[in-house]
Amino acid sequence: QNMLEELLIHKPDDPIQYMINHLKQNNDDAPRICVLGPPASGKTTVAMWLCKHLDAIRISQETLLFKEILALTKEAKAYKERKQKIPNALWANLIQERLSNVDCIKQGWILEGFPENREQAWMLQSSGIIPRHVVVLYAPDTVLIERNTGKRLDPFTEEVYHTTFDWPSDLLVQQRLVKPEDLSELEMSKKLLEYHRNFPGVFQSYQKVLKSINADQPSVDVLSQVLTYVQTRHRSAAPFTPRILFCGPPGSGKSLQAALIAQKYGVVKICCGQLLKEAVADKTKLGELVKPYIDNGYP
C-alpha cells in the first residue's frame, strides 16, 4: 500500500525500478505516527514513550531547530530569532528532509505537534508524507491552562513532568527539573483558540486514520490507549483474495464450516484428505507414498 501511494505521488519515469528501490530501502512495517493536540495536552510525553516502545525516531519542531543539522535549519532559525512565524512550506521541507534519512526509513517516525493546520497537512501529503496513525489528545481548556503552569522539564532526558499530575519519584530527577518558559494564561488562551480554529481542517485531512484520546485521565491509561491504537492495522478497501485455513480435531466440524463458508462467499473448498484419496486413486507418485498410511487407517 505504501509503495502504491509513493507511485501515485511521485509518478516516476521508470516505475519498475522505483518499486525495486522501494523494496530494497523501505520498511513498510515501520511506524508512521502523528501525535497532535492542544498545548499542554501531553504530546511530548506520549511521543517520547512511543519512541522508546517502538524504537522509532521522534521528530518535533524543537528537534528540527535545535538538534538536527539540516540544509534548511539555519533559515528556519533565522525566523525564530526574529520572532517571526516560520512559513508552512519551510516546515514541510524541513520535515521531508529529516524523514528521508535512513534512520526514519528503517525505524519509522513519530511526528509530534505537526501538522498544525490544513495547509501543513496538505503540504505533507503532497510530499509523500502520509501517516498510518494520527493520535489526537484532547482535554478541557481549563485543565490545559492549569497543566501549563505546573509543567517541569528534565533537561537531561527532555521528559516532561508536572508538579501535580506527574511528579517523578526519583529524587535526583526532582532536583534537576527546571521550569520551562511557560506561556502566560492570556497567551495560552490565544494558543488554544488558534488550535480550535485550525483543528477541523486537520481532522478532515486525516479522519480515516485519526483517533481522539482523552488526555484528562491517568497517564498510564492514555499511553495504553495510544499504544493499542497505533498497533492496529487499517483494513484496506482494495479487493483481496481470501485464504482461510480450518484446523481442529476429528469431529469438530471443519468440513461443514468450510462448506458453509465456500457457499456463502463463493470461494473454493479444498479438503486435504480428499486430495490425498484422489492421489491414491490416480496412482500418482504421491499416492503411492501415502497409500500405506491410508490403508492402515492413519489420517
Contacts in CASP RR format, 6 or more apart in sequence:
PFRMAT RR
TARGET T0000
AUTHOR 0000-0000-0000
METHOD contacts of the structure
MODEL  1
QNMLEELLIHKPDDPIQYMINHLKQNNDDAPRICVLGPPASGKTTVAMWL
CKHLDAIRISQETLLFKEILALTKEAKAYKERKQKIPNALWANLIQERLS
NVDCIKQGWILEGFPENREQAWMLQSSGIIPRHVVVLYAPDTVLIERNTG
KRLDPFTEEVYHTTFDWPSDLLVQQRLVKPEDLSELEMSKKLLEYHRNFP
GVFQSYQKVLKSINADQPSVDVLSQVLTYVQTRHRSAAPFTPRILFCGPP
GSGKSLQAALIAQKYGVVKICCGQLLKEAVADKTKLGELVKPYIDNGYP
1 28 0 8 1.000
1 236 0 8 1.000
1 238 0 8 1.000
2 22 0 8 1.000
2 26 0 8 1.000
2 28 0 8 1.000
3 19 0 8 1.000
3 22 0 8 1.000
3 23 0 8 1.000
3 26 0 8 1.000
3 28 0 8 1.000
5 128 0 8 1.000
5 130 0 8 1.000
6 18 0 8 1.000
6 22 0 8 1.000
6 128 0 8 1.000
7 15 0 8 1.000
7 18 0 8 1.000
7 19 0 8 1.000
9 126 0 8 1.000
9 127 0 8 1.000
9 128 0 8 1.000
10 18 0 8 1.000
10 128 0 8 1.000
12 18 0 8 1.000
25 105 0 8 1.000
26 105 0 8 1.000
27 105 0 8 1.000
27 106 0 8 1.000
27 107 0 8 1.000
27 108 0 8 1.000
30 56 0 8 1.000
30 105 0 8 1.000
30 106 0 8 1.000
30 107 0 8 1.000
30 108 0 8 1.000
30 109 0 8 1.000
31 50 0 8 1.000
31 54 0 8 1.000
31 56 0 8 1.000
31 108 0 8 1.000
31 109 0 8 1.000
31 110 0 8 1.000
31 132 0 8 1.000
31 133 0 8 1.000
31 230 0 8 1.000
32 108 0 8 1.000
32 109 0 8 1.000
32 130 0 8 1.000
32 131 0 8 1.000
32 132 0 8 1.000
32 133 0 8 1.000
33 50 0 8 1.000
33 56 0 8 1.000
33 109 0 8 1.000
33 110 0 8 1.000
33 111 0 8 1.000
33 131 0 8 1.000
33 132 0 8 1.000
33 133 0 8 1.000
33 134 0 8 1.000
33 135 0 8 1.000
33 230 0 8 1.000
34 110 0 8 1.000
34 111 0 8 1.000
34 112 0 8 1.000
34 113 0 8 1.000
34 114 0 8 1.000
34 115 0 8 1.000
34 131 0 8 1.000
34 133 0 8 1.000
34 134 0 8 1.000
34 135 0 8 1.000
34 206 0 8 1.000
35 43 0 8 1.000
35 46 0 8 1.000
35 47 0 8 1.000
35 50 0 8 1.000
35 110 0 8 1.000
35 111 0 8 1.000
35 112 0 8 1.000
35 113 0 8 1.000
35 135 0 8 1.000
35 137 0 8 1.000
35 226 0 8 1.000
36 43 0 8 1.000
36 113 0 8 1.000
36 114 0 8 1.000
36 115 0 8 1.000
36 134 0 8 1.000
36 135 0 8 1.000
36 136 0 8 1.000
36 137 0 8 1.000
36 202 0 8 1.000
37 43 0 8 1.000
37 113 0 8 1.000
37 136 0 8 1.000
37 137 0 8 1.000
37 138 0 8 1.000
37 195 0 8 1.000
37 199 0 8 1.000
38 137 0 8 1.000
38 138 0 8 1.000
38 139 0 8 1.000
38 141 0 8 1.000
38 144 0 8 1.000
38 191 0 8 1.000
38 192 0 8 1.000
38 195 0 8 1.000
38 196 0 8 1.000
39 144 0 8 1.000
39 148 0 8 1.000
39 183 0 8 1.000
39 188 0 8 1.000
39 191 0 8 1.000
39 192 0 8 1.000
39 195 0 8 1.000
40 144 0 8 1.000
40 145 0 8 1.000
40 147 0 8 1.000
40 148 0 8 1.000
40 151 0 8 1.000
40 188 0 8 1.000
41 137 0 8 1.000
41 138 0 8 1.000
41 139 0 8 1.000
41 144 0 8 1.000
41 147 0 8 1.000
41 215 0 8 1.000
42 137 0 8 1.000
42 147 0 8 1.000
42 160 0 8 1.000
42 215 0 8 1.000
42 222 0 8 1.000
43 112 0 8 1.000
43 113 0 8 1.000
43 137 0 8 1.000
44 60 0 8 1.000
44 112 0 8 1.000
44 158 0 8 1.000
44 159 0 8 1.000
44 160 0 8 1.000
45 159 0 8 1.000
45 160 0 8 1.000
45 166 0 8 1.000
45 219 0 8 1.000
46 135 0 8 1.000
46 137 0 8 1.000
46 222 0 8 1.000
46 223 0 8 1.000
46 226 0 8 1.000
47 58 0 8 1.000
47 60 0 8 1.000
47 110 0 8 1.000
47 112 0 8 1.000
48 58 0 8 1.000
48 158 0 8 1.000
48 159 0 8 1.000
49 223 0 8 1.000
49 226 0 8 1.000
50 56 0 8 1.000
50 58 0 8 1.000
50 110 0 8 1.000
50 226 0 8 1.000
50 227 0 8 1.000
50 230 0 8 1.000
51 57 0 8 1.000
51 58 0 8 1.000
51 110 0 8 1.000
53 227 0 8 1.000
54 108 0 8 1.000
54 110 0 8 1.000
54 230 0 8 1.000
55 107 0 8 1.000
56 107 0 8 1.000
56 108 0 8 1.000
56 109 0 8 1.000
56 110 0 8 1.000
57 103 0 8 1.000
57 104 0 8 1.000
57 107 0 8 1.000
57 108 0 8 1.000
57 109 0 8 1.000
57 110 0 8 1.000
58 109 0 8 1.000
58 110 0 8 1.000
58 112 0 8 1.000
59 95 0 8 1.000
59 98 0 8 1.000
59 99 0 8 1.000
59 104 0 8 1.000
59 109 0 8 1.000
59 110 0 8 1.000
59 111 0 8 1.000
59 112 0 8 1.000
59 114 0 8 1.000
60 111 0 8 1.000
60 112 0 8 1.000
60 113 0 8 1.000
60 114 0 8 1.000
61 91 0 8 1.000
61 113 0 8 1.000
61 114 0 8 1.000
64 70 0 8 1.000
64 73 0 8 1.000
64 76 0 8 1.000
64 94 0 8 1.000
64 95 0 8 1.000
64 98 0 8 1.000
65 73 0 8 1.000
65 76 0 8 1.000
65 77 0 8 1.000
65 80 0 8 1.000
68 98 0 8 1.000
70 94 0 8 1.000
70 97 0 8 1.000
70 98 0 8 1.000
71 97 0 8 1.000
72 90 0 8 1.000
72 93 0 8 1.000
72 94 0 8 1.000
72 97 0 8 1.000
73 94 0 8 1.000
75 90 0 8 1.000
76 86 0 8 1.000
76 90 0 8 1.000
76 91 0 8 1.000
76 94 0 8 1.000
79 85 0 8 1.000
79 86 0 8 1.000
79 87 0 8 1.000
79 90 0 8 1.000
80 86 0 8 1.000
88 117 0 8 1.000
88 119 0 8 1.000
88 120 0 8 1.000
88 123 0 8 1.000
89 123 0 8 1.000
91 114 0 8 1.000
91 120 0 8 1.000
91 123 0 8 1.000
92 120 0 8 1.000
92 123 0 8 1.000
92 124 0 8 1.000
92 127 0 8 1.000
95 111 0 8 1.000
95 114 0 8 1.000
95 124 0 8 1.000
95 127 0 8 1.000
95 129 0 8 1.000
96 124 0 8 1.000
96 127 0 8 1.000
96 128 0 8 1.000
96 129 0 8 1.000
98 104 0 8 1.000
99 105 0 8 1.000
99 109 0 8 1.000
99 129 0 8 1.000
111 131 0 8 1.000
114 120 0 8 1.000
114 124 0 8 1.000
115 121 0 8 1.000
115 123 0 8 1.000
115 124 0 8 1.000
115 202 0 8 1.000
115 205 0 8 1.000
116 195 0 8 1.000
116 198 0 8 1.000
116 202 0 8 1.000
117 198 0 8 1.000
117 201 0 8 1.000
117 202 0 8 1.000
118 198 0 8 1.000
118 201 0 8 1.000
118 202 0 8 1.000
118 204 0 8 1.000
118 205 0 8 1.000
121 201 0 8 1.000
121 202 0 8 1.000
121 205 0 8 1.000
121 206 0 8 1.000
122 205 0 8 1.000
124 130 0 8 1.000
125 205 0 8 1.000
131 206 0 8 1.000
131 209 0 8 1.000
132 209 0 8 1.000
132 234 0 8 1.000
133 209 0 8 1.000
133 211 0 8 1.000
133 229 0 8 1.000
133 230 0 8 1.000
133 232 0 8 1.000
134 206 0 8 1.000
134 209 0 8 1.000
134 210 0 8 1.000
134 211 0 8 1.000
135 210 0 8 1.000
135 211 0 8 1.000
135 213 0 8 1.000
135 226 0 8 1.000
135 229 0 8 1.000
135 230 0 8 1.000
136 199 0 8 1.000
136 203 0 8 1.000
136 210 0 8 1.000
136 211 0 8 1.000
136 212 0 8 1.000
136 213 0 8 1.000
137 212 0 8 1.000
137 213 0 8 1.000
137 214 0 8 1.000
137 215 0 8 1.000
137 222 0 8 1.000
138 212 0 8 1.000
138 213 0 8 1.000
138 214 0 8 1.000
138 215 0 8 1.000
139 147 0 8 1.000
139 214 0 8 1.000
139 215 0 8 1.000
139 216 0 8 1.000
140 216 0 8 1.000
141 189 0 8 1.000
141 192 0 8 1.000
143 216 0 8 1.000
144 188 0 8 1.000
144 192 0 8 1.000
145 185 0 8 1.000
145 188 0 8 1.000
145 189 0 8 1.000
145 192 0 8 1.000
146 164 0 8 1.000
147 162 0 8 1.000
147 165 0 8 1.000
148 182 0 8 1.000
148 183 0 8 1.000
148 188 0 8 1.000
149 182 0 8 1.000
149 185 0 8 1.000
150 162 0 8 1.000
150 163 0 8 1.000
150 164 0 8 1.000
150 179 0 8 1.000
150 182 0 8 1.000
151 160 0 8 1.000
151 161 0 8 1.000
151 162 0 8 1.000
151 179 0 8 1.000
151 180 0 8 1.000
151 182 0 8 1.000
152 160 0 8 1.000
152 161 0 8 1.000
152 162 0 8 1.000
152 163 0 8 1.000
152 177 0 8 1.000
152 178 0 8 1.000
152 179 0 8 1.000
152 180 0 8 1.000
153 159 0 8 1.000
153 160 0 8 1.000
153 161 0 8 1.000
153 177 0 8 1.000
153 178 0 8 1.000
153 179 0 8 1.000
153 180 0 8 1.000
154 160 0 8 1.000
154 161 0 8 1.000
154 168 0 8 1.000
154 173 0 8 1.000
154 176 0 8 1.000
154 177 0 8 1.000
155 176 0 8 1.000
155 178 0 8 1.000
156 176 0 8 1.000
160 166 0 8 1.000
161 167 0 8 1.000
161 168 0 8 1.000
161 173 0 8 1.000
161 177 0 8 1.000
165 219 0 8 1.000
166 219 0 8 1.000
167 174 0 8 1.000
168 174 0 8 1.000
168 177 0 8 1.000
183 191 0 8 1.000
203 210 0 8 1.000
208 234 0 8 1.000
209 234 0 8 1.000
211 229 0 8 1.000
213 222 0 8 1.000
213 225 0 8 1.000
213 226 0 8 1.000
213 229 0 8 1.000
214 222 0 8 1.000
215 222 0 8 1.000
242 265 0 8 1.000
242 267 0 8 1.000
244 258 0 8 1.000
244 261 0 8 1.000
244 267 0 8 1.000
246 254 0 8 1.000
246 257 0 8 1.000
246 258 0 8 1.000
247 254 0 8 1.000
248 254 0 8 1.000
250 299 0 8 1.000
255 271 0 8 1.000
258 269 0 8 1.000
258 271 0 8 1.000
259 269 0 8 1.000
261 267 0 8 1.000
261 269 0 8 1.000
262 268 0 8 1.000
262 269 0 8 1.000
273 299 0 8 1.000
276 286 0 8 1.000
276 287 0 8 1.000
276 290 0 8 1.000
276 294 0 8 1.000
277 294 0 8 1.000
279 286 0 8 1.000
279 287 0 8 1.000
279 290 0 8 1.000
280 287 0 8 1.000
280 288 0 8 1.000
280 290 0 8 1.000
280 291 0 8 1.000
280 294 0 8 1.000
END
